[in-house]
Amino acid sequence: MRFATRWSEYVLYALLLIQPILGLLQTNAHGDRVNVLFLGRLPALIGQDRPLAKQLLEVHEKVGLLLFGLIALHPLAPLRHHFWRRDDTLEAMLPQGMRRWVARESGLSAALVLAPAVSSKLNGSSRALLKGTMRSGTHEPRE
């Protein structure tokens, strides 16, 4: 489990590093230069090469999808630990002061203690969906 956690983090950081480099190279190979906000244009690292630009774009898109998938799966690991393995991984991720506050609560888990804080930030339609009600005005439970 630790092996998978460590390597998924390494892959996430590697993809975060590779993705903008691929975008820069693809833009240069397409014949354009990257304009950095208020700093001007970056120099071209490679010359114009349309076939290479097409290949770089395909790789850039695939890396983007991998990155999206890893980012989507990232929060599921602590939730798995909390709800299925029933360990304190989720609580260990909280700041030190918050951990003491959660521990003082009468045996409630971090998810139950933090749920009111999270739901107070949700808008009405999100709260209605979480409660299983409709927003059509009747507010009757869904079937």
C-alpha positions in Angstrom: 0.0 0.0 0.0 2.8 2.4 0.9 4.5 1.5 -2.4 1.4 2.5 -4.4 1.0 5.7 -2.5 4.6 6.7 -2.9 4.7 5.9 -6.6 1.4 7.5 -7.4 2.7 10.7 -5.8 5.9 10.5 -7.8 4.0 10.0 -11.0 1.7 12.9 -10.2 4.7 15.2 -9.7 6.4 14.0 -12.9 3.3 14.5 -14.9 2.8 18.0 -13.5 6.4 18.8 -14.5 6.2 17.2 -18.0 2.8 18.6 -19.0 3.9 22.3 -19.4 7.1 21.3 -21.1 5.2 19.3 -23.7 2.9 22.3 -24.2 5.8 24.6 -24.7 7.5 22.3 -27.2 4.3 21.7 -29.1 3.7 25.4 -29.4 7.2 26.0 -30.6 7.0 23.1 -33.1 3.7 24.5 -34.4 5.6 27.7 -35.2 4.4 29.9 -32.4 6.1 31.3 -29.3 4.7 31.2 -25.7 3.7 34.6 -24.3 4.2 34.7 -20.5 2.0 37.2 -18.8 3.6 40.7 -18.7 7.1 39.2 -19.2 7.1 38.9 -23.0 7.6 35.9 -25.2 9.8 33.0 -24.4 12.4 32.1 -26.9 11.7 29.1 -29.2 13.4 25.9 -27.9 12.8 24.0 -31.2 12.2 25.1 -34.8 8.9 24.8 -36.7 8.1 21.2 -37.5 4.4 20.4 -38.1 4.6 16.6 -37.9 6.4 16.8 -34.6 3.9 19.4 -33.4 1.1 16.9 -34.1 2.9 14.1 -32.2 3.6 16.4 -29.3 0.0 17.5 -29.1 -1.1 13.8 -28.9 1.3 13.1 -26.1 0.3 16.3 -24.4 -3.4 15.3 -24.5 -2.6 11.8 -23.2 -0.5 13.1 -20.4 -3.4 15.5 -19.6 -5.8 12.7 -19.3 -3.5 10.7 -17.1 -3.0 13.7 -14.9 -6.8 14.3 -14.7 -7.3 10.6 -13.8 -4.7 10.7 -11.0 -6.1 14.0 -9.7 -9.6 12.5 -9.6 -8.4 9.3 -7.8 -6.2 11.2 -5.3 -8.9 12.0 -2.7 -10.4 8.5 -2.9 -7.4 6.9 -1.1 -7.9 8.7 2.3 -11.6 8.1 2.0 -11.0 4.4 1.4 -8.8 4.3 4.5 -11.4 6.2 6.6 -14.6 4.3 5.6 -13.3 0.8 4.6 -10.2 0.3 6.6 -11.4 2.4 9.6 -8.0 3.8 10.4 -7.0 7.4 11.2 -5.3 8.3 7.9 -7.9 11.0 7.2 -7.5 12.5 10.6 -3.7 12.4 10.3 -4.0 14.6 7.3 -5.6 17.4 9.3 -3.6 20.2 10.8 -2.3 19.5 14.3 -4.8 21.8 16.0 -7.7 20.4 14.1 -6.6 16.8 15.1 -6.8 17.7 18.8 -10.3 19.2 18.2 -11.5 16.1 16.4 -10.1 13.8 19.1 -12.0 15.8 21.8 -15.3 15.3 20.1 -17.1 12.4 21.7 -15.7 9.7 19.6 -16.9 11.1 16.3 -14.8 10.6 13.2 -13.3 13.4 11.2 -15.8 13.0 8.4 -18.8 13.5 10.8 -17.2 16.4 12.6 -16.2 18.2 9.4 -19.5 17.5 7.5 -21.3 20.5 9.0 -18.4 22.8 8.0 -18.4 21.5 4.5 -22.2 21.6 4.1 -22.3 25.2 5.3 -20.2 26.2 2.3 -22.5 24.4 -0.2 -25.2 26.3 -2.0 -28.9 25.4 -1.6 -29.1 23.1 -4.7 -26.0 21.1 -3.5 -27.5 20.7 -0.1 -30.8 19.6 -1.6 -29.0 16.9 -3.7 -27.1 15.7 -0.6 -30.3 15.5 1.4 -32.0 13.7 -1.5 -34.7 16.3 -2.1 -35.9 18.0 -5.3 -35.5 21.8 -5.9 -38.9 22.0 -7.8 -40.5 23.8 -4.9 -42.1 20.7 -3.3 -39.0 19.5 -1.6 -40.3 16.0 -1.4 -37.8 13.1 -1.1 -36.7 11.5 -4.3 -37.8 7.9 -4.9 
